[in-house]
Amino acid sequence: MKDTEDLKIAVSTKLKPEQHKKLADLCSFGDVSQSVFIRGAILEKLESPAVQNVAGKNKFEYVKEND
């Protein structure tokens, strides 16, 4: 059985034609493939700290020294 660390899963999405044109233009301007651009965007989002906003549950703490 193949090691799961080496396993790659394909992901796809549907875009409107104007959205795809923007993506294609952006990638050609940056000289990067659409696959590499999308992979980078996904990994960046996955590795960023999650925003923990829940309506009515956020508590703000005032720290005078930081003001």
C-alpha positions, 0 to 999 in steps of 0.5 A: 500500500502506498504511504499516505504522505506521498498520496495526492488528491485532486481538487476541482472547482467551477468558475464563471467564465469571467472568473476563469479569465481573471485567473488565467490572466493573473497566472500568465502575468505571474508566469505560473500555472493555474494549478500551482497558483490554486495549490498555493492559495489553498495551502496559504489559507489552510496554514493561516490561523483560523479566525474564531468569530462567532456572533455574540460570543466574542469577548474583547479584553481591554489592556491599557498598556497596549493602548 
